[in-house]
Amino acid sequence: MADILFSGCRSGRFPLEYARKHPEDSITVHAYDCYQARKVCEDNGRRRRNVEVVCAAGLPEDAIYSEAFYYATSKLVSAELELDTLQDIYLHLADGAQFTTEGVEPDTLAKIGFSKISSSRASRRAPVKCVCLKKGELKRIRSFAAEFEASVPGGEKLKFMSLPGCFCHRRPDEGGLSLAEVVSKEIAESGLEKEGAVPILDIGCGCGLVGLLVADALRRKGVKDSPAALVDSHSRAIAAARHNADSLGIGAECILSDVGLAEDHPLRGKFKIALANPPYYGEGRIADLFAEIAAASLAPDGVCWMVAKSPDIIKEACGKFFGKVDVLKRRGYTVLRAQKG
């Protein structure tokens, strides 16, 4: 029996076909995003017993694989995330194990440390296919984590860590800062400290930049015991957000989900503030999803805050689930304020 790893697969087609042909082997399919992991599980409708789907920020610490496959199928994967993934795979391969890739240039594999690299293409326009071997330990293990500082007016600079795969890795996003600044200003000018706990929800939180800056604004305002929930579909975003919440001393629940909060979550329908910085791709579907999650999660008097460079799509999304939508400008971005009820 062999332990085989598949990574980078957008669907379960390749690993499940391999599992069907090699029922004696143990197959691990690794995904960073829980939406992708769910799709692989759905493809595995026959529930092959020799297939395990792992959605995590990295490979299991004690796992050693006798062979691995990596498919560079997504244009959304950054060069840094790919390098980090390839290094992680190298570290978890048995010495002498074979590694097969599609869409990765031979020079990239050599840079990681793989040896005996052979490459081929099915056609001139087809992605390059490489077969190589792990040979020996790496002389240097590279860290791809990064730190940066961010703040809102009146607040101290807070240190954040990000990982490849996080939105705006290595730097604070200007749109996120615009959102955090507008919401923090409203908090500073409000009487929220008289209302008790003010639960906040950060939808698509990334490394936690917006949610943690707003939580810190509540803390500085004197609002006590205000729980925060940070939600993202990417396991690396959740890993970074959890690290940042802990290092900043902010009590936050970090939730890996592509559909928002579970229906039985104790704070569902009780959040006072929902924050979202929707990605621009998806033709408005993700903005709609974020607005829908906010509407389902907010208390009757809760407020949804969203930000965008071009506001038409998210304004339409907010209009579907909320009443009046106020528009504010900051840093060249548009911040939308929509109150429930």
C-alpha positions as CSV (number, residue, x, y, z in Angstrom):
1,M,0.0,0.0,0.0
2,A,1.3,3.5,-0.9
3,D,0.4,6.9,0.4
4,I,-0.3,9.2,-2.6
5,L,-0.9,13.0,-2.5
6,F,-2.9,15.1,-5.0
7,S,-2.7,18.9,-4.7
8,G,-3.9,21.8,-6.8
9,C,-6.9,19.8,-8.2
10,R,-9.9,22.0,-8.8
11,S,-12.1,18.9,-9.0
12,G,-11.8,15.3,-7.9
13,R,-11.5,14.0,-11.4
14,F,-7.8,13.1,-11.3
15,P,-7.4,11.7,-7.8
16,L,-10.7,9.8,-8.0
17,E,-9.7,8.2,-11.2
18,Y,-6.4,7.2,-9.7
19,A,-8.2,5.9,-6.6
20,R,-10.4,3.7,-8.8
21,K,-7.4,2.2,-10.6
22,H,-5.4,1.7,-7.4
23,P,-7.8,0.7,-4.6
24,E,-4.9,-0.7,-2.5
25,D,-3.4,2.8,-2.2
26,S,-4.3,5.5,0.3
27,I,-5.1,8.8,-1.5
28,T,-5.0,12.3,0.1
29,V,-6.4,15.2,-1.8
30,H,-5.2,18.5,-0.3
31,A,-7.1,21.8,-0.8
32,Y,-6.7,25.2,0.7
33,D,-10.2,26.4,0.0
34,C,-13.2,24.7,1.6
35,Y,-15.4,25.3,-1.5
36,Q,-12.9,23.4,-3.5
37,A,-12.7,20.7,-0.9
38,R,-16.5,20.4,-0.9
39,K,-16.5,20.0,-4.7
40,V,-14.0,17.2,-4.5
41,C,-16.1,15.5,-1.9
42,E,-19.2,15.9,-4.1
43,D,-17.3,14.4,-7.0
44,N,-16.5,11.5,-4.8
45,G,-20.2,10.6,-4.7
46,R,-19.4,6.9,-4.5
47,R,-17.4,7.6,-1.4
48,R,-14.3,5.6,-2.2
49,R,-12.9,4.5,1.1
50,N,-9.2,5.0,0.1
51,V,-9.7,8.8,-0.5
52,E,-9.3,11.5,2.2
53,V,-9.9,15.2,1.5
54,V,-7.8,17.5,3.7
55,C,-8.6,21.2,3.8
56,A,-5.8,22.9,5.7
57,A,-3.2,25.7,5.6
58,G,-0.5,23.0,5.1
59,L,-0.1,19.3,4.8
60,P,-0.5,17.2,7.9
61,E,2.7,17.6,10.0
62,D,3.5,13.9,10.3
63,A,2.5,12.8,6.8
64,I,5.0,11.2,4.4
65,Y,4.0,10.4,0.9
66,S,5.5,7.9,-1.5
67,E,4.4,9.8,-4.6
68,A,2.7,13.2,-5.3
69,F,0.9,15.0,-8.1
70,Y,0.3,18.7,-8.4
71,Y,-1.9,20.4,-11.0
72,A,-1.4,24.2,-11.5
73,T,-5.0,24.7,-12.8
74,S,-6.0,28.0,-11.2
75,K,-5.0,31.4,-12.4
76,L,-5.9,32.7,-9.0
77,V,-2.9,30.9,-7.4
78,S,-0.1,33.4,-6.8
79,A,3.5,32.6,-7.6
80,E,4.3,32.7,-3.8
81,L,1.6,30.3,-2.9
82,E,2.7,27.9,-5.6
83,L,6.3,28.0,-4.3
84,D,5.2,27.5,-0.8
85,T,3.0,24.6,-1.8
86,L,5.8,23.0,-3.8
87,Q,8.2,23.3,-0.9
88,D,5.6,21.9,1.5
89,I,5.1,18.9,-0.8
90,Y,8.9,18.4,-1.0
91,L,9.2,18.3,2.8
92,H,6.4,15.7,3.0
93,L,7.8,13.3,0.3
94,A,9.8,10.2,1.1
95,D,13.4,10.5,-0.1
96,G,13.6,9.3,-3.7
97,A,9.8,9.7,-4.2
98,Q,8.5,10.7,-7.6
99,F,6.6,14.0,-8.1
100,T,4.5,14.8,-11.2
101,T,3.4,18.3,-12.0
102,E,1.3,19.9,-14.7
103,G,1.7,23.6,-15.4
104,V,4.9,24.1,-13.4
105,E,8.0,25.1,-15.2
106,P,11.1,23.0,-14.7
107,D,13.1,26.0,-13.4
108,T,10.6,26.4,-10.6
109,L,11.0,22.8,-9.6
110,A,14.8,23.1,-9.6
111,K,14.5,26.2,-7.5
112,I,12.7,24.2,-4.8
113,G,15.3,21.5,-4.9
114,F,13.8,18.7,-7.0
115,S,16.2,16.7,-9.1
116,K,16.2,14.6,-12.3
117,I,13.5,16.8,-13.9
118,S,12.1,15.7,-17.2
119,S,9.5,17.8,-19.1
120,S,7.2,17.3,-22.0
121,R,4.1,18.9,-23.7
122,A,1.2,17.2,-25.4
123,S,1.1,20.2,-27.8
124,R,2.6,23.6,-28.2
125,R,-0.2,25.2,-26.3
126,A,-0.6,22.5,-23.7
127,P,0.7,23.0,-20.2
128,V,4.2,21.6,-19.5
129,K,4.2,18.2,-17.6
130,C,7.2,17.5,-15.4
131,V,8.3,14.4,-13.6
132,C,11.1,14.7,-11.0
133,L,12.4,13.2,-7.8
134,K,13.0,14.3,-4.2
135,K,16.6,13.8,-3.3
136,G,17.8,14.6,0.2
137,E,16.9,17.3,2.6
138,L,16.5,21.0,1.7
139,K,19.5,23.1,2.6
140,R,17.2,26.0,3.4
141,I,13.5,26.0,4.2
142,R,12.0,29.3,3.1
143,S,9.3,31.1,5.1
144,F,6.7,32.8,3.0
145,A,4.9,34.5,5.9
146,A,5.1,38.3,6.0
147,E,4.3,41.0,8.6
148,F,2.9,44.5,8.1
149,E,1.4,47.2,10.3
150,A,-1.9,48.9,9.9
151,S,-4.0,51.4,11.9
152,V,-7.0,53.7,11.9
153,P,-7.0,57.3,12.9
154,G,-6.8,57.6,16.7
155,G,-5.6,54.0,17.0
156,E,-2.2,52.5,17.5
157,K,-0.4,50.6,14.8
158,L,-1.3,46.9,15.0
159,K,1.0,44.2,13.6
160,F,-0.5,41.6,11.2
161,M,0.9,38.4,9.8
162,S,-0.2,37.1,6.4
163,L,0.5,34.0,4.4
164,P,0.5,33.3,0.6
165,G,-3.1,32.7,-0.3
166,C,-4.4,35.5,1.9
167,F,-5.9,38.5,0.1
168,C,-3.3,41.2,-0.2
169,H,-0.4,39.1,1.2
170,R,2.4,41.2,2.5
171,R,0.5,44.5,2.7
172,P,-2.8,46.0,3.9
173,D,-5.5,46.4,1.3
174,E,-6.5,50.0,0.7
175,G,-10.2,49.1,0.4
176,G,-10.0,47.2,3.7
177,L,-8.4,50.1,5.4
178,S,-11.1,52.4,4.0
179,L,-13.8,50.2,5.4
180,A,-12.0,49.9,8.8
181,E,-11.5,53.7,9.0
182,V,-15.1,54.6,8.2
183,V,-16.5,52.0,10.7
184,S,-14.0,52.9,13.4
185,K,-14.9,56.6,13.0
186,E,-18.6,55.8,13.5
187,I,-17.7,53.7,16.6
188,A,-15.7,56.6,18.1
189,E,-18.6,59.0,17.6
190,S,-21.2,56.7,18.9
191,G,-22.5,55.7,22.4
192,L,-21.9,52.0,21.8
193,E,-20.2,51.6,25.2
194,K,-23.5,52.1,26.8
195,E,-25.2,49.2,25.0
196,G,-23.1,46.3,26.3
197,A,-21.6,43.7,23.9
198,V,-21.4,44.6,20.2
199,P,-20.8,41.4,18.3
200,I,-19.0,41.9,14.9
201,L,-18.8,39.6,11.9
202,D,-16.1,39.9,9.3
203,I,-17.2,38.1,6.1
204,G,-14.3,37.0,3.8
205,C,-11.9,38.2,6.5
206,G,-8.6,37.4,4.9
207,C,-5.9,37.8,7.5
208,G,-8.4,39.6,9.8
209,L,-7.3,43.1,8.9
210,V,-10.8,44.8,8.9
211,G,-12.4,42.8,11.6
212,L,-9.5,43.1,14.1
213,L,-9.1,46.9,13.5
214,V,-12.8,47.4,14.2
215,A,-12.6,45.1,17.2
216,D,-9.7,47.2,18.5
217,A,-11.8,50.4,17.9
218,L,-14.5,48.9,20.1
219,R,-12.0,47.9,22.7
220,R,-10.6,51.5,22.8
221,K,-14.1,52.9,23.0
222,G,-14.7,50.8,26.2
223,V,-17.1,48.3,24.7
224,K,-16.6,45.3,26.8
225,D,-17.0,41.6,26.0
226,S,-17.8,42.1,22.3
227,P,-17.3,38.8,20.5
228,A,-15.9,38.8,16.9
229,A,-16.4,36.1,14.3
230,L,-14.0,36.1,11.3
231,V,-15.1,33.9,8.4
232,D,-13.3,32.9,5.2
233,S,-13.3,30.0,2.8
234,H,-9.5,29.8,2.6
235,S,-7.7,27.8,5.2
236,R,-4.6,30.0,5.1
237,A,-6.7,33.2,5.7
238,I,-8.2,31.6,8.7
239,A,-4.7,30.4,10.0
240,A,-3.4,34.0,9.7
241,A,-6.5,35.6,11.2
242,R,-6.3,33.2,14.2
243,H,-2.7,34.1,14.7
244,N,-3.4,37.8,14.5
245,A,-6.4,37.7,16.8
246,D,-4.3,35.8,19.4
247,S,-1.2,38.1,19.1
248,L,-3.4,41.2,19.5
249,G,-5.3,39.8,22.4
250,I,-8.7,40.0,20.7
251,G,-11.2,37.3,21.4
252,A,-12.2,36.1,18.0
253,E,-13.7,33.0,16.6
254,C,-12.1,32.1,13.3
255,I,-14.4,30.1,11.1
256,L,-13.5,28.2,7.9
257,S,-16.7,28.4,5.7
258,D,-17.8,29.3,2.2
259,V,-21.4,29.7,3.2
260,G,-21.2,31.9,6.3
261,L,-22.3,30.9,9.8
262,A,-23.9,27.6,10.6
263,E,-27.7,27.9,11.3
264,D,-27.2,26.8,14.9
265,H,-24.3,29.3,15.6
266,P,-25.2,31.0,18.9
267,L,-24.7,34.5,17.5
268,R,-26.5,34.1,14.2
269,G,-29.1,36.8,14.1
270,K,-27.4,38.7,16.9
271,F,-24.5,40.6,15.3
272,K,-24.6,44.3,15.5
273,I,-21.9,44.9,12.8
274,A,-21.2,42.9,9.6
275,L,-18.1,43.8,7.5
276,A,-17.3,42.7,4.0
277,N,-14.8,43.5,1.3
278,P,-16.0,41.3,-1.5
279,P,-13.6,40.2,-4.3
280,Y,-14.2,41.7,-7.7
281,Y,-14.5,38.4,-9.6
282,G,-17.6,36.3,-9.8
283,E,-19.8,38.8,-11.6
284,G,-21.6,39.9,-8.5
285,R,-22.4,36.4,-7.2
286,I,-19.9,36.7,-4.3
287,A,-21.2,40.2,-3.3
288,D,-24.7,38.8,-3.3
289,L,-23.6,35.9,-1.1
290,F,-21.8,38.2,1.3
291,A,-24.9,40.5,1.6
292,E,-27.1,37.4,2.1
293,I,-24.8,36.1,4.9
294,A,-24.8,39.6,6.5
295,A,-28.6,39.8,6.4
296,A,-29.0,36.4,8.0
297,S,-26.4,37.1,10.7
298,L,-27.3,40.6,11.8
299,A,-29.6,41.5,14.7
300,P,-32.8,43.5,13.7
301,D,-31.0,46.8,14.2
302,G,-27.6,45.6,12.9
303,V,-25.6,47.4,10.2
304,C,-23.9,45.9,7.2
305,W,-20.8,47.7,5.9
306,M,-19.3,46.8,2.5
307,V,-16.5,48.4,0.4
308,A,-15.6,48.5,-3.3
309,K,-13.7,50.5,-5.8
310,S,-16.7,50.4,-8.2
311,P,-19.8,50.3,-6.0
312,D,-22.6,49.4,-8.5
313,I,-22.5,45.6,-7.9
314,I,-22.3,45.7,-4.1
315,K,-24.9,48.5,-4.0
316,E,-27.3,46.3,-5.9
317,A,-26.4,43.3,-3.7
318,C,-27.1,45.3,-0.5
319,G,-30.4,46.6,-2.0
320,K,-31.6,43.0,-2.4
321,F,-31.4,42.3,1.4
322,F,-31.5,45.7,3.1
323,G,-33.5,48.8,2.8
324,K,-31.8,52.2,2.6
325,V,-28.1,52.1,1.5
326,D,-25.9,55.1,2.4
327,V,-22.8,55.8,0.3
328,L,-19.6,57.2,1.8
329,K,-16.3,57.9,0.1
330,R,-12.8,57.1,1.5
331,R,-9.4,56.8,-0.1
332,G,-11.0,56.6,-3.5
333,Y,-13.2,53.7,-2.4
334,T,-16.9,53.6,-1.8
335,V,-18.1,52.4,1.6
336,L,-21.8,51.3,1.7
337,R,-23.8,51.4,5.0
338,A,-27.0,49.3,5.0
339,Q,-29.1,48.9,8.2
340,K,-31.3,46.0,8.8
341,G,-34.9,46.5,9.7
